[in-house]
Amino acid sequence: MCGRYASIKAPADLADEFRAVDATQGAKTTDYNVAPTKQIAAVVERHPRDAGGEPDPDSTERTVRMLRWGLVPSWSKDPKSGARMINARAESAAEKPAFRRALASRRCLIPADGWYEWQRGPEHKQPYYTHYTDGSSLALAGLWEYWKPKDDPEGKYPDGLVTATILTTGAVGVLAQVHDRMPLVLPPDAWDAWLDPDTGKDDEAITRLLAPPSPELVARLELRAIGSAVNSVRNNGPELLAELPAEEVREPLQLDLLAGPNPQ
């Protein structure tokens, strides 16, 4: 699963990296301990709309926007369900009522500097941080939805809610020693197809991406044991990413990213 990650880069830098326009309107995005229900940066691509709300089918616009983590389906009676829908399984999203509509036309990329996962031992949980060794942003495959209540007498949701979920897949190599699931990380050559609003969920360009990452992508990752401070969402700073001394790591992993369970 993916229940916590780090998002450090400024919106302008993310826009450059993902060939997008910064539409975050000055929102703060630096967060070393992103947790569910927080506002997160996401890359979306849509047909621009005119003053009357009609989309222009001949052009698209890619933007970095702020969404709430935890998808609320458009048909939900209230937004409480979002806290439970922070992840969607890539293998079954096309059939699940909560996700299939979003997979068809509301796909996004969620930039992350790295994600956290916990290895569960008999008497402990050892946190790990996974990231690209060259400092590039991870592009986590996501889905987004728009929700607005039928009745809102107190005016709590005048503009509705735009929410998102992160797709997960089977963990690869040594990552499976920490957890059997991992976020679905997409390489740059997959971004255009994934974000294309005119490509449907059953198109081969999409279905082939709903699979564990390639050996080439996994080889670019570093898996780092870190301290327990990340366990609390109240802790938020660069110190969370500091590597734990080897003598303090319980049950060290075999750090060959392509070795271990579920090799590619």
N, C-alpha and C positions, 0 to 999 in steps of 0.2 A: 504494500500500500504506500501511499504518500500522504503523510499527515502533518509534515512540518518541513519547511525549506528556507533557504536564504535568498533574498532578493536585494542586492546591494547597489547596483548601477542606477545612475540618474536616468529619468525618462528620455532626455535628449540623447544619451548614449545608447539606450535601448532602441530608440527610433533609428539611429544610424545603423546599428548592427542588424536590425530586422528590415531595413529598407522601408521604413514607415514614417508616418507623421505623428509627432507628439500631440496627443489630444487629451493629456491628463490634467491640463489647466493648472499646472503648478502643484499637483498633489505630491506629497512626500512618499517616496517608494523605497527608500533605504530601510531594510528590515532584516536583521540577522536571525529572526525567529518568527517567520510567518506561520500563523496558526489559522485554523478554520474560522470562518465568519469575518475575517479581516478583509479590508479592501486590498486588492492585488492588481498589479499591472498585467495586462493581457494584450496580445496582438490580434486584431480582427481585420477582416477584409470584407467590405460591403459595397453595393452599388450606391453611389451618392443619390440623395433625394432632393427634389426641387421644393420650392416653397409650399406646394400643395401636398407634399408627402409622396410623390410618385418617384420610384427609382429609375435611374438612367441605366438601361440594360447594356449600353455600349461602353461603360467605363466602370472602374472599381477604384476604391480608395482604401489603402492599408493604414491603420492607425494603432497607436498604443493608447489604451484606455484603462480606466480603473473599474474593476468589477468586484463583486463580493464573492469570496470563496465559500462555496456550498450551493449547489444548483437547486433552484426552486422551479419545478416544472410550471409551464404557463397555466395548467389546469388545477394547480394546488389551491386549496381554500385559504391557506395562510402560509407565510414564509418559514414556519418553524421546521419544515422538512429539510431545508437547506443544510442544516447542521449535520445531517446524516448522509448527505450526498456530496461529500468532498471528493470522492473517487468514483469512477465507473470502470468496470472491467472491459478491456478492449475486445475480448472474445464474445461478449454478450450484449454490448451496448446497442447494437442494431435491432435487437429484439425487445429490449426493456422499454416499457411505456415512458419512463422518466427521461430516457436519453435518446431514443431513436429519432425523434423529430430534430433535436439539436445536431445529432450526427449527420443528418441529411443535409443541413444547410447552415448550421451555426457552429462551425468548428473554429477554434482559436489556438494560438500558441501562448503558453505561459512561461515567460523568461524566468530562469532561476540561475543563481550562481552555483548552487549545489543543493542537494536534499539530504535530510537526516533520516536515519533508520536505526532501530534498536535491535540488537542481537539478544535474544532471550536465553539466559542460562538458568540452571536450577535455582540459583539464589540471587541472580542479578540481571540487569539489563544494561548492556554496553552500547552506548550510542556511537554511530559512525556518520561521517560526512563524505558524500560522494560528489565529485566535481570534475570538470575538464582540467587537465593538467596545464593547458595553455591559457587559462583564464577566460575562455569564451563562455558566453551564456548557454546554458542548457535550454533547449526548446521543448518544453513539456507539452504533449498533445492535450488539448482541452476542448471542452464543449461549453457553450454559453446559452443562456435563455433570458427572455424578458418576461417578467411577471407583474401583473397589476391587479389589485382586488376589484371584484365587481362592485362592492360597496365600500366606501372609505369615509364614513361620516366625520371622523376625527381628523381627516387630512394627513394621516401618517405617511402615506405613500403617494404624494401628488404626481411624482414622475415614475412611479413603479420601481421595480428593482431589476437590475441586470446582474446575473449571478453566473458562476462558472464551476466546473468540476474538472479534475485531472484524471485522464485515462491511465490505467495501470495495465501491466502485462507480466508474464512470467519472468522472474529474475534470471539473469544470465551469469554463468561462471561463479566466481567467488562471491558475487552479490547475493547469490542464493544461500550462502552460509549465514548471512545476516537475516534475510527475510525471503520468503518465497515469491514475493511480488516486488515490483519496482515501477516507477513512473515510466510511461511510454515516451522515450526521448527520440525526437525526430532530427535527422541530419539536415543541413541547409538545403540540399538538393530535393528535399521533400516538402519544404515550406510552401512553395507556390501551389502545389496540388492540394495540400491539406487546407489551405486558407481559401481556395477558390470557391466562392459562394454558388457557382453554377455546377459544381461537380457533386453528384449525389452519393449517398452512403453505399450504394451497391456498385458504383463504378470501380473498375479494377484499380484505378489510380488511388482510391481510398482504401479498399479492402486489403491491398498488399502492404499498406502501412500499419495495419492493426496487428502487428507481430513483434516479437522481441527484437531488440536492436541487433545490428550486425556485429561481427567480430571486430571490424575496423573501428566502429564507434566505441565499443567497449574498451578497446585498447587505448583509447584517449582518456579514459577515466582514472582518477585516483580515489581509492577508498582509504579514509583516514579515521583512526580511532580518536575520539575526542572526550572531553570531560563531561560530567553529569550535569553541569550548569544548564545545558540546553533542555534538560527535562522540564524546567519551569518556563512558561511563556513570559514570566515577568523579567527574565534575564534576556538582554538584547544588546549585543555588542560584538566587536571583532574577536574578543577573547573566546567566544564560543567555538571558533574555528581552529583554535590552537590544538596542535597534535598532542595526544596524550603520550607521556614517556612509555617506552616499550615495557618497562618493568611493572607498569600500572595497568596494563591491558590484560584482562582476564580472557583465557582461551583465545590467544591470537589466531588470526586467520592465515590461511595460505595465500599470500598476496600475489597470486598470478591471476589476473582478472579473467583469463579465459579458461582457468582450471576449475575443478570442482563440479557441483551439480549443474545440470542443464547447460552443458557447453554448446556453443553454436558452431 
